[in-house]
Amino acid sequence: MTTEIKYFKKAAAKVNYDPVTGVFTWKQPKFKNGNLRRPVGTKAFRWKTKRVPKGITLRVRLPNEQKIHQITLHRLAWFMQTGGLPNDQIDHINQNPFDNRWANLRDVSARVNCENKSNQSKYGVGVCLARGSRGRFHARARLGGFLTHIGTFNTAEEAAAARNARIKQYETEGS
């Protein structure tokens, strides 16, 4: 048994998980006057350090060890529901890292996880305002692992339509 699974088993023994709501609660209070309904975990954001995972974490320490191991709650939910660790990455379908409902979690590759990102452009996915081109818009798409320039257009809507048409063409051709 790997050390990582030991941490997950210890964490699973200390908390209850409700797959419908995605909320973790303590089986026993942490303190004398602790509240069992108090949610488990602390919000940890990646901007503080690269080692702290984005989302909600739980700190676990095995007996006779000084090291504290941090477990993300979405991975713990996966472990508690399946009895094993995920093959690759856990993706939140609705893109909310704090929503750990079982219906919202899936085991996917890094590529699929990256594709499920929120819209990072105010003009739409793959469309941005071209610099130095007097209000024209670039359309780009990641096809076959490469960023492909589709064209420059007068409006964001034209750029988005051209991008969607190129992606559909790529998917039907398979090349």
C-alpha positions as CSV (number, residue, x, y, z in Angstrom):
1,M,0.0,0.0,0.0
2,T,1.5,3.3,-1.0
3,T,1.9,6.1,1.5
4,E,-0.6,8.3,-0.5
5,I,-3.4,5.8,0.0
6,K,-2.6,5.6,3.7
7,Y,-3.2,9.4,3.9
8,F,-6.5,9.0,2.0
9,K,-7.7,6.2,4.3
10,K,-6.9,8.2,7.4
11,A,-8.7,11.2,6.0
12,A,-11.7,9.1,5.0
13,A,-11.9,7.7,8.5
14,K,-12.2,11.2,10.0
15,V,-14.9,12.8,7.7
16,N,-18.3,12.1,6.3
17,Y,-19.0,12.9,2.7
18,D,-22.4,13.6,1.2
19,P,-22.2,12.9,-2.5
20,V,-25.5,14.8,-3.3
21,T,-24.3,18.1,-1.7
22,G,-20.6,17.6,-2.0
23,V,-20.1,18.7,1.6
24,F,-17.6,17.1,4.0
25,T,-18.3,17.1,7.7
26,W,-16.3,15.9,10.7
27,K,-17.3,12.5,12.2
28,Q,-16.1,13.7,15.6
29,P,-15.5,17.3,16.6
30,K,-11.9,18.5,16.4
31,F,-12.1,20.4,19.7
32,K,-14.1,19.8,22.9
33,N,-16.8,22.3,21.9
34,G,-16.4,21.6,18.2
35,N,-19.4,21.7,15.8
36,L,-19.9,18.5,13.8
37,R,-21.8,20.4,11.1
38,R,-18.8,22.7,10.5
39,P,-17.5,22.0,7.0
40,V,-14.1,20.4,6.5
41,G,-11.1,21.9,4.9
42,T,-9.6,25.3,4.2
43,K,-9.7,27.4,1.1
44,A,-6.3,27.4,-0.5
45,F,-5.4,29.3,-3.6
46,R,-2.5,28.7,-5.9
47,W,-1.3,32.3,-5.8
48,K,0.2,31.7,-2.4
49,T,2.5,28.8,-3.3
50,K,2.7,26.3,-6.2
51,R,2.6,23.4,-3.7
52,V,-0.8,24.3,-2.4
53,P,-3.5,22.9,-4.7
54,K,-6.3,25.1,-5.9
55,G,-9.6,24.3,-4.2
56,I,-10.4,23.1,-0.7
57,T,-7.8,21.1,1.1
58,L,-7.6,18.9,4.2
59,R,-4.4,18.5,6.2
60,V,-3.7,14.9,7.4
61,R,-0.8,13.6,9.5
62,L,-0.1,9.9,10.0
63,P,0.9,8.6,13.4
64,N,4.7,8.9,14.1
65,E,5.3,11.2,11.2
66,Q,6.2,14.9,11.4
67,K,5.1,15.7,7.8
68,I,1.6,17.1,7.2
69,H,0.1,15.9,4.0
70,Q,-2.5,18.1,2.2
71,I,-5.3,16.3,0.3
72,T,-7.7,18.1,-2.0
73,L,-11.3,17.3,-1.1
74,H,-12.3,16.5,-4.7
75,R,-9.6,13.7,-4.7
76,L,-10.8,12.5,-1.3
77,A,-14.4,12.4,-2.6
78,W,-13.2,10.3,-5.5
79,F,-11.4,8.0,-3.1
80,M,-14.4,7.6,-0.8
81,Q,-16.8,6.9,-3.7
82,T,-14.6,4.5,-5.8
83,G,-12.2,3.1,-3.2
84,G,-9.2,4.1,-5.3
85,L,-7.3,7.1,-6.6
86,P,-8.1,8.6,-10.0
87,N,-6.1,7.5,-13.1
88,D,-5.3,11.1,-14.1
89,Q,-6.9,14.3,-13.0
90,I,-10.2,15.2,-11.3
91,D,-12.2,17.7,-13.3
92,H,-15.0,19.8,-11.9
93,I,-17.6,19.8,-14.7
94,N,-19.1,23.2,-13.7
95,Q,-15.6,24.7,-13.3
96,N,-16.2,25.5,-9.6
97,P,-13.3,24.0,-7.6
98,F,-15.4,24.3,-4.4
99,D,-18.3,22.2,-5.7
100,N,-17.5,18.6,-4.8
101,R,-20.8,16.9,-5.6
102,W,-20.2,13.4,-7.0
103,A,-22.2,14.3,-10.2
104,N,-19.8,17.2,-10.8
105,L,-16.6,15.2,-10.6
106,R,-15.0,13.2,-13.4
107,D,-11.6,11.5,-14.0
108,V,-10.1,13.0,-17.2
109,S,-6.8,13.5,-18.9
110,A,-4.9,16.8,-18.5
111,R,-5.9,17.8,-22.1
112,V,-9.6,17.4,-21.4
113,N,-9.2,19.2,-18.0
114,C,-7.6,22.1,-19.8
115,E,-10.3,22.2,-22.4
116,N,-12.9,22.7,-19.6
117,K,-11.7,26.2,-18.7
118,S,-13.8,29.2,-18.3
119,N,-14.1,31.9,-21.0
120,Q,-11.0,34.0,-20.5
121,S,-11.8,36.6,-23.2
122,K,-14.6,39.1,-23.0
123,Y,-15.2,38.5,-26.7
124,G,-15.6,34.7,-26.5
125,V,-13.4,31.7,-26.4
126,G,-10.6,31.9,-29.0
127,V,-11.4,35.4,-30.0
128,C,-9.3,38.5,-29.0
129,L,-8.9,42.1,-30.1
130,A,-6.0,42.3,-32.5
131,R,-3.3,44.8,-31.5
132,G,-2.6,47.5,-34.0
133,S,-5.4,46.5,-36.4
134,R,-7.9,49.2,-35.7
135,G,-10.6,47.3,-33.9
136,R,-10.3,44.0,-35.7
137,F,-10.6,40.6,-34.0
138,H,-8.3,37.5,-34.2
139,A,-9.8,34.1,-34.2
140,R,-7.7,31.2,-32.9
141,A,-8.3,27.6,-32.0
142,R,-6.2,24.8,-30.6
143,L,-6.4,22.0,-33.2
144,G,-4.4,18.8,-32.8
145,G,-2.4,20.3,-30.0
146,F,-1.3,23.4,-32.0
147,L,-2.6,26.9,-31.7
148,T,-4.0,27.7,-35.2
149,H,-4.6,31.3,-36.5
150,I,-8.0,31.2,-38.3
151,G,-8.2,34.8,-39.4
152,T,-8.8,38.5,-38.6
153,F,-12.4,39.8,-38.7
154,N,-14.3,43.1,-38.4
155,T,-16.5,41.9,-35.5
156,A,-16.2,39.5,-32.6
157,E,-19.3,37.6,-33.8
158,E,-17.7,36.9,-37.2
159,A,-14.5,35.8,-35.6
160,A,-16.4,33.4,-33.2
161,A,-18.5,32.0,-36.1
162,A,-15.3,31.4,-38.2
163,R,-13.6,29.7,-35.2
164,N,-16.6,27.4,-34.5
165,A,-16.9,26.5,-38.2
166,R,-13.1,25.7,-38.4
167,I,-13.4,23.5,-35.2
168,K,-16.4,21.7,-36.7
169,Q,-14.6,21.1,-40.0
170,Y,-11.5,19.8,-38.1
171,E,-13.7,17.4,-36.1
172,T,-15.5,16.0,-39.1
173,E,-12.3,15.6,-41.2
174,G,-10.4,14.1,-38.2
175,S,-7.2,15.9,-39.2
